[in-house]
Structure formats: C-alpha cells, structure tokens
C-alpha cells in the first residue's frame, strides 16, 4: 500500500531540500572541474543522484495529488465526432 500524498503546502520542505541539493550539486561540479580526482567525481555522482531522486519524488507527489482528468479529452484515441 502506498502512502497518501502530502498536502501541496507540505511541498515547502521538499522544495527547500531540492534547493539545498542543487547547491550541493553546484559545488560538487565546481570541485570536479578544479580537480577531477576519483573522490570529487564520486561526490558529483552522488549529488546528481540525490537531486534527481528529490525531483522525481516531487514530480510523483504533484501528479498523485492532482485530480484525475475526466471526459472525452482524457480518453486517448477517442474523438468527439466519432459515434460511441
């Protein structure tokens, strides 16, 4: 069973984490550009993965919280002028 989606105003904490992860990625990229050793490249990879995970989670939360589409427009391949 999946957990219920948090209210949209609860995205403030998630957005703050995304901003922090983006800042971490920016500094990791700068460090990797200065000295491309193995440690800096590993830190860069982890920073990218962390930001990606947060962004994917936010995307899922927003789409899970939005109401489902209804009507003819929500039915792919179906046209209004085609008889039912």
RADA-V973788 format. One record per residue. N is the residue number from 1. OMEGA is omega in whole degrees, -180 to 180 (* if undefined). Layout:
# RADA-V973788
n=N omega=OMEGA
n=N omega=OMEGA
This chain:
# RADA-V973788
n=1 omega=-179
n=2 omega=179
n=3 omega=178
n=4 omega=-180
n=5 omega=178
n=6 omega=178
n=7 omega=-175
n=8 omega=177
n=9 omega=176
n=10 omega=179
n=11 omega=-179
n=12 omega=179
n=13 omega=179
n=14 omega=178
n=15 omega=178
n=16 omega=177
n=17 omega=178
n=18 omega=178
n=19 omega=178
n=20 omega=180
n=21 omega=178
n=22 omega=177
n=23 omega=177
n=24 omega=179
n=25 omega=180
n=26 omega=-180
n=27 omega=177
n=28 omega=177
n=29 omega=179
n=30 omega=179
n=31 omega=180
n=32 omega=178
n=33 omega=179
n=34 omega=-177
n=35 omega=-176
n=36 omega=179
n=37 omega=-174
n=38 omega=-178
n=39 omega=180
n=40 omega=178
n=41 omega=176
n=42 omega=178
n=43 omega=178
n=44 omega=180
n=45 omega=179
n=46 omega=179
n=47 omega=177
n=48 omega=-180
n=49 omega=180
n=50 omega=178
n=51 omega=179
n=52 omega=-179
n=53 omega=179
n=54 omega=179
n=55 omega=177
n=56 omega=179
n=57 omega=180
n=58 omega=179
n=59 omega=-180
n=60 omega=-179
n=61 omega=-178
n=62 omega=-179
n=63 omega=177
n=64 omega=-178
n=65 omega=-179
n=66 omega=-178
n=67 omega=180
n=68 omega=178
n=69 omega=-179
n=70 omega=176
n=71 omega=-176
n=72 omega=-178
n=73 omega=-179
n=74 omega=-178
n=75 omega=-179
n=76 omega=177
n=77 omega=-179
n=78 omega=-179
n=79 omega=-179
n=80 omega=-175
n=81 omega=178
n=82 omega=179
n=83 omega=-178
n=84 omega=*
